[in-house]
Amino acid sequence: MESSAGPQKKPGKPQPPAAKKVEHVMELFGDVRVDNYYWLRDDSRSNPEVLSYLEQENAYTDSIMSGTKEFQATLFEEIRGRIKEDDVSAPQRKGSYYYYKRTLEGKEYVHYCRRLLPDSQADRPASVNDTMPTGDDDPPEHVILDVNVKAQNHGYYSIGAFKVSPNHKMVAYAEDTKGNEIYTIYVIDAENGALIGKPIVAATYYVEWAGDGALLYVTRDEIHRPDRAWLHKLGTEQSSDSCLYHEKDETFSLDLHASESRKFLFVASESKNTRFNFYLDVSKPENGLKVLTPRVDGIDTSVSHRGNHFFIKRRTDKFFNSEIVACPLDNVSETTLLVPHRESVKIQYMQLFNNHLVVYERDGGLRKVIVYPLPDVGEPLRRLQDGQIVDFVDPVYSVDPSPSEFSSSILRFSYGSLKTPSSVYDYDMKTGDSVLKKIEPVFGGFDALKYVTERKWANASDGTQIPISIVYRKDLVKLDGTDPLLLYGYGSYGICKDPSFKASRLSLLDRGFIYAIAHIRGGGEMGRKWYENGKFLKKKNTFTDFIASAEYLIENKYCSKERLCINGGSAGGLLIGAVLNMRPDLFKAAVAGVPFVDVLTTMLDPTIPLTTSEWEEWGDPRKEEFYFYMKSYSPVDNVKSQHYPHILITTGLHDTRVMYSEPAKYVAKLRDLKTDDNMLLFKCEFGAGHSSKSGRFEKLQEEAFTYAFIFKALDMIPV
């Protein structure tokens, strides 16, 4: 059955596309669902009718936003004007070189560069006070790879991995030219850029050097699941590569990383609840993979190496916030407890050095960094005591590990907050001295002292306290309920959305906006239980926590319903779709990027990329209990005849994580059922995937567009 539907035409006003209806009936457990827009799914992305509809949606969006072009241009130039276009990342010392990235004025992409260490540094251990000399008499800069050159014939271009060989003579890098996350791996001579051998095709970005003569890499199956680990010897055909491991369980996926010592490679197979590991001795790659931590349902392990021990971060149902143990290389079942489990503190990462163990923890929603000295290699390991805590100044902040030299005593980390630009520090683990190596330059008169950051707590419907991170400019915000506010949320996969700096956000804050992050359940900010209480049959806590956070901000005069905008992407787009159905009256405008909105239909289809591995996150709707629970919140299934706020939806045609058809169907159904005249805009990037466009200025243009939509929705665009 086919029919046409859509809003009645109004003279002089651009009319949105009206997607045709083609009845598609789905039945399970006696429940019948009708999806009139199922036809919009085209896995080949070549159906002329589907592409035409997407083009019509883009044209309609352009038409509605045409009056904001000048304001978008102002925002873009303003955002771009804060960036130091010709800049250099904090150089990282590796062996006899400093490695770094350089950006050039007007260029979309980076240069990967290096310089030899000067003689004055080459003969002594690294120090926090070391700097990379750049004078005429110092070693010259060498550009290993100019990504601008590689990208010039592609609408999309992304480097997913850039790995230097142990002898520093070669580089392996992985490129994606569509946005579909299918990579080609090239090996080049680090000095002259000459291609070495034939590229490895249809791979992931997981690639590591197994000595100087071989690579370990991972490929995907037909549903885009990383499932095979391969050993490739340089100079041989890919067809002759040996498969070291094939993960046949469709709920598990592989990843790959190297130990900080560079002596072992680790292949891990993981589901959302279980993770086990194999190791490869880099000095003997021909011996293949050996089991390090066995596969046991519900046990999650991450591993590394130092000296004659493997180090293991281990999470179980009992030790849900993880513990750290060590085992001898020759007896992986004999473990020694180093850092115990604590019910209120989550161990998130560990970072190993020759003489230190660094543990990144979460306590009260904030990350802490603890440095433990280790006994000399060969000495017995025992429970670690008296770790040194690295102090931070902001009330809410983010801190992340950065690559550091394993043989040194210098810890490198990246620090920032909602008002502190991203800052790279070197920290001497012996003396406690820290030196700022690089702070993100912010032009345009930025002064951090003008801004206030806060941590507040909202009361959820079940009494749980939900942390909210807030930033605003103190000389512009009145805190009387009249200020505009943008509230961001995610709340899935145990991912932590820490409060970090974003220069483009100043275009909101400097116009009187308040910006807030709701650290809702389903994320990992408050520990493992925080995540578990926002998944499976408790997923609705994610949505009600966000609503409670919005209500808190309104009740405490940070904003009003008429000034409250919300934003989320991917699984955060599911959040936005769910709360819009639940409480459309609470928000003035919403932005959902690459939103996962067709939850039930997608999770019922194991042929869609990532579905099988997601059953441990959302539940398996082939089971009746999960089916009806997921149906009760899936945004597409719960669109109804009611007023909705202004909405902007974005997607990428080549997205393999959330297929473009999900937001397309969602928008079509909203157009058919919503009872208001508010904006509903859909923007599909034809040359992008899940991460949108690839160029740095292209991304800024997208942000300017999104901000312009928010300002238009609030009637704040200057005349």
Salt bridges, closest charged atoms under 4 A:
ASP31 OD1 - LYS631 NZ 2.80
ASP35 OD2 - LYS665 NZ 2.85
ASP43 OD1 - ARG41 NE 2.83
GLU49 OE2 - LYS20 NZ 2.85
GLU57 OE1 - ARG671 NH2 2.74
GLU78 OE2 - ARG82 NH2 3.16
GLU78 OE2 - ARG511 NH1 2.72
GLU85 OE2 - ARG80 NE 2.70
ASP86 OD1 - LYS84 NZ 3.83
ASP87 OD1 - LYS438 NZ 2.61
ASP130 OD2 - ARG93 NH1 3.55
ASP130 OD1 - ARG124 NH1 2.99
GLU141 OE1 - ARG102 NH2 2.76
ASP146 OD2 - HIS111 NE2 3.04
GLU181 OE2 - ARG657 NE 2.79
GLU191 OE2 - ARG114 NH2 2.85
GLU208 OE2 - LYS163 NZ 3.11
GLU208 OE1 - ARG262 NH2 3.61
ASP221 OD2 - ARG225 NE 3.05
ASP227 OD2 - ARG228 NH1 3.08
ASP227 OD2 - HIS246 NE2 3.26
GLU237 OE2 - LYS198 NZ 3.24
ASP241 OD1 - HIS232 ND1 2.77
GLU247 OE2 - ARG295 NH1 3.45
ASP249 OD2 - ARG295 NH2 2.63
ASP255 OD2 - ARG275 NH1 2.87
GLU270 OE1 - ARG275 NH1 2.95
ASP300 OD2 - ARG315 NH2 3.84
GLU323 OE2 - ARG314 NH2 3.02
GLU361 OE2 - ARG342 NH2 2.75
ASP363 OD2 - LYS368 NZ 3.42
ASP400 OD1 - ARG367 NH1 2.82
GLU405 OE1 - ARG93 NE 3.74
ASP426 OD1 - ARG412 NE 2.80
ASP462 OD2 - ARG521 NH1 2.83
ASP475 OD1 - ARG473 NE 2.71
ASP483 OD1 - LYS478 NZ 3.66
ASP498 OD1 - ARG362 NH2 2.47
ASP510 OD1 - ARG473 NH1 3.26
GLU525 OE2 - HIS519 ND1 3.32
GLU532 OE2 - ARG528 NE 2.99
GLU532 OE1 - LYS529 NZ 3.62
ASP545 OD2 - ARG521 NE 2.81
GLU551 OE2 - ARG583 NH1 2.83
ASP585 OD2 - LYS561 NZ 3.34
ASP585 OD1 - ARG583 NE 2.91
ASP598 OD2 - LYS665 NZ 2.55
ASP605 OD2 - ARG41 NH1 2.68
GLU614 OE2 - LYS272 NZ 3.19
ASP620 OD2 - ARG622 NH2 2.77
ASP637 OD1 - ARG33 NH1 3.11
ASP655 OD2 - HIS690 ND1 2.68
ASP672 OD2 - LYS21 NZ 2.84
ASP676 OD1 - LYS674 NZ 2.65
ASP677 OD2 - LYS10 NZ 3.12
GLU685 OE2 - LYS683 NZ 2.74
GLU685 OE1 - LYS693 NZ 3.82
GLU703 OE2 - LYS502 NZ 2.93
